[in-house]
Amino acid sequence: MITIPVICTFIAIIACLYASYSDLKRGIIPNKLTFPLIGVGIVLNGINSFITGNLMILVYTLIFTATIFVLGYIFWKLGAWAGGDVKLFTALAALIPLNPLLINYSILNIPLPILSSYPFPFTVIINSILSILPFLLIFVVYIVIKEKKHLQGELLKPLKDYQHNFLLALVITSAVTMTFFITQFFELQILLLSLIIIYILVMILSKIPNQIKAVVVSIIIVYSLYQSFQITIFGIITLFITITIIGIIRKLLTSVNREALQDDLKVEELKEGMILAYGLYEKEKKIYFDKESFLTKFKLAAKSGDLSSINAPKGKLLAGTLAAGLTDKDITLFKELVADNKLENNIRVKRGVPFAPSIFIGLLISLFIGDLSYIFFRIIDLML
């Protein structure tokens, strides 16, 4: 039966699909899409409330829509979300304040979708945030292939390090074999404890001299092959492939990510809305970009023993890295600083990563699978 919640859900899916296209194509989620959706959602849920005689449907719609807008506004002020993202989340809250439960099914006797105890719009937000990582990886790969081909060598470096990856696979296999032997001997079958033991053994094997390591690992691998040839071979191959893939993903999230999602521009090329890669500060009449991350500062502070340097005053903030981007006033300031030779004419800006596709993926996951964070914590609870 086609009901108003089904109609609202269909509208939400189509709207998110269009918003994703617009965000990828033009870098914006248009107001002409989000503002009408908010009104349509409130009106349709108001009609549904009247038809069913359940006033709480309209009440929940208004409360959740207002709550998501306020929450989104806070994230916008903090620089985490762009304005279009806030309005799209608000529109989804207005359209689908309650989970419509379009379908119910089960996989391995597990009923899906798995619902959380908090309102459905929060599930959409959480799933969207969790979905941004796989989308980000795909987006970075696309940029490397299409626009920044010089980064392909850096991205594929883990494939060239196959010898190191294979040795690490052997070391981990040896640690797993030793852990299995230890837990059997002491009759310990706690998964978390086994993982800790494996980690410790890997660290120990990695630190010992190469000649001793080769002998120890060889003996353990031979023993493992004798005990279970097929499982050992399968484990080594699986670990080798996994380590290589993790290496590529690590590149995508670190060095390749930084270069692919950042561009160096002349001050004349700056436009309103562009996002700075680093904050611009003035301290003791010196103008500079704060390029050091918190992690880098923490490492330097740990080495020097001066932890106060982590929170050392950076000076007066002239231009920040908020998602709202540069204003005309900021661009004018940059032009003046470059003209006065107080700043090099080389400004690094971030490429805005489209968030609408992640919202679209998050919506689909919420409708057909459930709340990913709730599922994750349930799995952890079962493991423990």
C-alpha positions as CSV (number, residue, x, y, z in Angstrom):
1,M,0.0,0.0,0.0
2,I,1.3,3.4,-0.9
3,T,1.1,5.6,2.2
4,I,2.3,9.1,3.0
5,P,5.4,7.8,4.8
6,V,6.2,5.7,1.7
7,I,5.7,8.8,-0.6
8,C,7.9,10.9,1.8
9,T,10.6,8.3,1.7
10,F,10.5,8.1,-2.1
11,I,10.8,11.9,-2.3
12,A,13.7,11.8,0.1
13,I,15.6,9.2,-1.9
14,I,15.1,11.1,-5.2
15,A,16.1,14.4,-3.6
16,C,19.3,12.9,-2.1
17,L,20.2,11.4,-5.5
18,Y,19.8,14.8,-7.2
19,A,21.6,16.6,-4.3
20,S,24.5,14.1,-4.8
21,Y,24.7,14.9,-8.5
22,S,24.6,18.6,-7.9
23,D,27.2,18.4,-5.2
24,L,29.5,16.4,-7.4
25,K,28.9,18.5,-10.5
26,R,28.8,22.0,-9.1
27,G,29.9,21.7,-5.5
28,I,26.6,23.0,-4.0
29,I,23.3,21.6,-2.7
30,P,20.8,24.2,-4.1
31,N,18.4,26.0,-1.8
32,K,15.6,25.5,-4.4
33,L,15.8,21.8,-3.5
34,T,16.2,21.9,0.3
35,F,13.8,24.7,1.3
36,P,10.8,23.3,-0.6
37,L,11.5,19.8,0.8
38,I,11.3,21.1,4.4
39,G,7.9,22.6,3.7
40,V,6.7,19.5,1.7
41,G,7.8,17.2,4.6
42,I,6.0,19.2,7.2
43,V,2.8,19.5,5.1
44,L,2.7,15.8,4.2
45,N,3.3,14.6,7.7
46,G,0.7,17.1,8.9
47,I,-1.8,15.5,6.5
48,N,-0.7,12.0,7.6
49,S,-1.3,13.1,11.2
50,F,-4.8,14.3,10.4
51,I,-5.7,11.2,8.4
52,T,-4.5,8.8,11.1
53,G,-5.8,10.9,13.9
54,N,-2.3,10.8,15.5
55,L,-1.3,14.3,16.4
56,M,2.1,13.1,17.6
57,I,3.2,12.5,14.0
58,L,3.1,16.2,13.3
59,V,4.6,17.0,16.8
60,Y,7.5,14.6,16.2
61,T,8.0,16.1,12.7
62,L,8.3,19.7,14.0
63,I,10.4,18.7,17.0
64,F,12.9,16.6,15.0
65,T,13.1,19.1,12.2
66,A,13.9,21.9,14.6
67,T,16.4,19.8,16.5
68,I,18.3,18.7,13.4
69,F,18.4,22.2,12.2
70,V,19.8,23.5,15.5
71,L,22.3,20.6,15.6
72,G,23.3,21.3,12.0
73,Y,23.7,25.0,12.7
74,I,26.1,24.2,15.5
75,F,28.2,22.0,13.2
76,W,28.1,24.7,10.6
77,K,29.4,27.3,13.1
78,L,32.1,24.9,14.1
79,G,33.1,24.5,10.4
80,A,32.3,20.8,10.2
81,W,29.4,21.1,7.8
82,A,28.5,23.3,4.9
83,G,25.2,25.2,4.8
84,G,23.7,22.9,2.1
85,D,24.4,19.8,4.2
86,V,22.6,21.3,7.2
87,K,19.5,22.1,5.0
88,L,19.5,18.7,3.4
89,F,19.6,16.9,6.8
90,T,16.8,19.2,8.0
91,A,14.7,18.4,4.9
92,L,15.2,14.6,5.6
93,A,14.1,15.1,9.2
94,A,11.0,16.9,7.9
95,L,10.2,14.2,5.4
96,I,11.1,11.1,7.5
97,P,10.9,11.9,11.2
98,L,10.0,8.3,11.9
99,N,11.4,5.1,10.3
100,P,8.9,4.1,7.6
101,L,10.0,0.4,7.8
102,L,9.6,-0.1,4.1
103,I,10.7,-3.7,4.2
104,N,11.5,-6.4,6.8
105,Y,13.9,-9.2,6.1
106,S,16.5,-11.3,7.7
107,I,20.1,-12.5,6.9
108,L,21.5,-15.4,8.9
109,N,18.4,-15.2,11.1
110,I,19.2,-11.6,11.9
111,P,16.1,-9.4,11.4
112,L,16.9,-6.2,9.4
113,P,16.7,-3.2,9.5
114,I,18.1,-2.9,13.0
115,L,16.6,0.1,14.7
116,S,18.2,2.2,17.4
117,S,16.5,3.7,20.4
118,Y,17.0,7.3,19.3
119,P,15.0,9.1,16.5
120,F,15.5,8.1,12.9
121,P,17.0,11.4,11.7
122,F,19.9,10.9,14.1
123,T,20.5,7.4,12.5
124,V,20.7,9.1,9.1
125,I,23.3,11.5,10.4
126,I,25.4,8.8,12.0
127,N,25.3,6.5,9.0
128,S,26.1,9.5,6.7
129,I,29.2,10.3,8.7
130,L,30.3,6.7,8.8
131,S,29.7,6.4,5.0
132,I,32.0,9.3,4.2
133,L,35.2,7.2,4.5
134,P,34.5,4.7,1.7
135,F,33.2,7.6,-0.5
136,L,36.3,9.7,0.3
137,L,38.5,6.8,-0.8
138,I,36.7,6.5,-4.1
139,F,36.7,10.3,-4.6
140,V,40.5,10.5,-4.0
141,V,41.2,7.6,-6.4
142,Y,39.1,9.4,-9.0
143,I,41.1,12.6,-8.6
144,V,44.4,10.7,-8.8
145,I,43.4,8.9,-12.0
146,K,41.8,11.8,-13.7
147,E,43.7,15.0,-12.6
148,K,46.8,14.2,-10.5
149,K,48.4,11.3,-12.2
150,H,51.8,12.1,-10.6
151,L,50.4,10.7,-7.4
152,Q,49.7,7.2,-8.9
153,G,53.3,6.1,-8.0
154,E,52.8,7.1,-4.4
155,L,49.4,5.4,-4.2
156,L,50.7,2.1,-5.6
157,K,53.9,2.1,-3.5
158,P,52.5,-0.7,-1.2
159,L,52.3,-3.0,-4.3
160,K,56.1,-2.4,-4.8
161,D,56.8,-3.3,-1.2
162,Y,55.5,-6.8,-1.7
163,Q,58.6,-8.3,0.0
164,H,58.1,-6.4,3.2
165,N,54.3,-7.2,3.1
166,F,55.0,-10.9,2.6
167,L,57.5,-11.0,5.5
168,L,54.9,-9.2,7.7
169,A,52.3,-11.8,6.7
170,L,54.7,-14.5,7.8
171,V,55.4,-12.8,11.1
172,I,51.6,-12.4,11.8
173,T,51.0,-16.0,10.8
174,S,53.7,-17.1,13.3
175,A,52.2,-15.0,16.0
176,V,48.7,-16.4,15.4
177,T,50.1,-20.0,15.5
178,M,51.9,-19.3,18.8
179,T,48.8,-17.7,20.2
180,F,46.7,-20.7,19.2
181,F,49.2,-23.0,20.9
182,I,49.3,-20.9,24.1
183,T,45.5,-20.5,24.5
184,Q,45.0,-24.2,23.9
185,F,47.6,-25.1,26.6
186,F,46.0,-22.8,29.2
187,E,42.4,-23.4,27.9
188,L,41.9,-19.7,27.3
189,Q,39.4,-18.9,24.5
190,I,38.8,-15.2,25.1
191,L,38.9,-13.4,21.7
192,L,40.1,-10.0,23.1
193,L,42.9,-11.7,25.0
194,S,44.0,-13.6,21.9
195,L,44.2,-10.5,19.9
196,I,46.3,-8.8,22.6
197,I,48.7,-11.8,22.6
198,I,49.0,-11.8,18.8
199,Y,49.8,-8.0,18.9
200,I,52.5,-8.5,21.5
201,L,54.1,-11.4,19.7
202,V,54.1,-9.5,16.4
203,M,55.9,-6.6,18.1
204,I,58.4,-9.0,19.7
205,L,59.1,-10.8,16.4
206,S,59.4,-7.5,14.5
207,K,62.1,-6.2,17.0
208,I,64.4,-9.2,17.1
209,P,67.4,-9.2,14.7
210,N,66.7,-10.3,11.1
211,Q,68.8,-13.5,11.2
212,I,67.1,-14.7,14.4
213,K,63.7,-13.7,13.1
214,A,64.2,-15.7,9.9
215,V,65.0,-18.8,11.9
216,V,62.2,-18.4,14.4
217,V,59.6,-17.6,11.8
218,S,60.7,-20.4,9.5
219,I,60.4,-23.0,12.3
220,I,56.9,-21.8,13.3
221,I,55.7,-21.6,9.7
222,V,56.9,-25.2,9.0
223,Y,55.1,-26.4,12.2
224,S,52.0,-24.5,11.1
225,L,52.1,-26.1,7.6
226,Y,52.6,-29.5,9.2
227,Q,49.5,-29.0,11.4
228,S,47.2,-27.5,8.7
229,F,48.7,-27.0,5.3
230,Q,45.7,-25.5,3.5
231,I,44.7,-23.2,6.4
232,T,48.2,-21.9,6.7
233,I,48.6,-21.2,3.0
234,F,45.2,-19.5,2.9
235,G,46.0,-17.4,5.9
236,I,49.3,-16.2,4.6
237,I,47.8,-15.3,1.2
238,T,44.9,-13.5,2.9
239,L,47.2,-11.6,5.2
240,F,49.5,-10.6,2.3
241,I,46.5,-9.2,0.3
242,T,45.0,-7.5,3.4
243,I,48.3,-5.8,4.4
244,T,48.7,-4.6,0.8
245,I,45.2,-3.2,0.7
246,I,45.6,-1.5,4.1
247,G,48.8,0.0,2.8
248,I,47.0,1.5,-0.2
249,I,44.1,2.8,2.0
250,R,46.7,4.3,4.4
251,K,48.2,6.2,1.5
252,L,44.7,7.3,0.4
253,L,44.1,8.7,3.9
254,T,47.5,10.4,4.4
255,S,50.0,11.6,1.9
256,V,48.0,10.9,-1.3
257,N,44.9,12.4,0.4
258,R,46.6,15.6,1.3
259,E,48.0,16.2,-2.2
260,A,44.9,15.1,-4.0
261,L,42.5,17.2,-2.0
262,Q,44.6,20.3,-1.8
263,D,45.7,22.8,-4.5
264,D,48.2,25.6,-4.5
265,L,46.7,28.8,-5.9
266,K,47.8,32.3,-6.7
267,V,46.0,35.0,-4.7
268,E,44.4,36.1,-8.0
269,E,42.8,32.6,-8.3
270,L,41.1,32.7,-4.9
271,K,37.3,32.7,-4.9
272,E,34.7,33.2,-2.3
273,G,33.8,29.9,-0.5
274,M,37.2,28.3,-1.0
275,I,38.5,26.6,2.1
276,L,42.0,27.2,3.4
277,A,44.1,24.1,4.1
278,Y,45.8,25.9,7.0
279,G,44.8,28.7,9.3
280,L,46.5,32.1,8.8
281,Y,47.9,33.8,11.9
282,E,49.7,36.9,12.9
283,K,52.2,36.7,15.8
284,E,54.8,39.3,16.8
285,K,54.2,41.1,13.4
286,K,54.9,37.8,11.6
287,I,52.3,36.4,9.2
288,Y,52.3,32.6,8.8
289,F,50.2,29.5,8.1
290,D,50.0,27.0,11.0
291,K,50.8,23.9,9.0
292,E,51.5,21.6,11.9
293,S,48.7,19.2,12.9
294,F,47.9,18.4,16.5
295,L,49.5,15.0,16.2
296,T,52.7,16.5,14.9
297,K,52.8,19.0,17.7
298,F,52.1,16.3,20.3
299,K,55.1,14.2,18.9
300,L,57.4,17.2,19.0
301,A,56.2,18.1,22.5
302,A,56.8,14.5,23.7
303,K,60.3,14.5,22.3
304,S,61.2,17.9,23.8
305,G,59.4,17.2,27.1
306,D,57.6,20.6,26.8
307,L,53.9,19.7,26.6
308,S,52.9,23.3,26.9
309,S,54.0,23.8,23.3
310,I,50.9,21.9,22.2
311,N,48.6,24.7,23.4
312,A,51.0,27.5,22.8
313,P,49.2,30.7,21.6
314,K,49.2,30.8,17.8
315,G,48.6,34.5,17.6
316,K,45.8,36.4,16.1
317,L,43.7,34.4,13.6
318,L,43.4,36.3,10.3
319,A,41.7,33.5,8.2
320,G,40.4,30.2,9.4
321,T,39.7,26.8,7.9
322,L,35.9,26.7,8.5
323,A,33.7,24.9,6.0
324,A,32.0,28.2,5.2
325,G,35.1,29.1,3.2
326,L,36.8,32.4,2.4
327,T,34.8,35.7,2.2
328,D,35.5,38.7,0.0
329,K,37.1,40.3,3.0
330,D,39.5,37.4,3.5
331,I,40.5,37.5,-0.2
332,T,41.1,41.3,-0.1
333,L,43.3,40.7,3.0
334,F,45.3,38.1,1.1
335,K,45.8,40.4,-1.8
336,E,47.1,43.2,0.5
337,L,49.5,40.8,2.3
338,V,50.9,39.5,-0.9
339,A,51.2,43.1,-2.3
340,D,53.1,44.1,0.8
341,N,55.4,41.1,0.5
342,K,54.2,39.8,3.9
343,L,53.0,36.6,2.4
344,E,54.1,34.4,-0.5
345,N,51.7,34.3,-3.5
346,N,51.1,30.6,-3.0
347,I,47.9,29.8,-1.0
348,R,47.0,26.2,-0.3
349,V,43.3,25.5,-0.3
350,K,41.3,22.3,0.3
351,R,39.1,20.7,-2.3
352,G,35.7,20.5,-0.8
353,V,34.7,16.8,-0.5
354,P,31.0,16.5,-1.5
355,F,29.0,15.3,1.5
356,A,25.7,14.8,-0.3
357,P,26.7,11.4,-1.7
358,S,27.5,10.2,1.8
359,I,24.1,11.5,3.0
360,F,22.4,9.6,0.2
361,I,24.4,6.4,1.1
362,G,23.6,7.0,4.8
363,L,19.9,7.3,4.1
364,L,19.8,4.0,2.1
365,I,21.7,2.2,4.9
366,S,19.3,3.6,7.5
367,L,16.3,2.5,5.5
368,F,17.4,-1.0,4.5
369,I,20.1,-2.1,7.0
370,G,19.6,0.0,10.1
371,D,21.8,2.0,12.5
372,L,25.5,1.1,11.9
373,S,26.7,2.4,15.2
374,Y,24.1,0.4,17.1
375,I,25.0,-2.7,15.1
376,F,28.7,-2.2,15.8
377,F,28.2,-1.9,19.5
378,R,25.9,-5.0,19.5
379,I,28.7,-7.0,17.8
380,I,31.3,-5.7,20.3
381,D,28.9,-6.7,23.1
382,L,28.6,-10.2,21.7
383,M,32.3,-10.5,21.3
384,L,32.9,-9.6,24.9
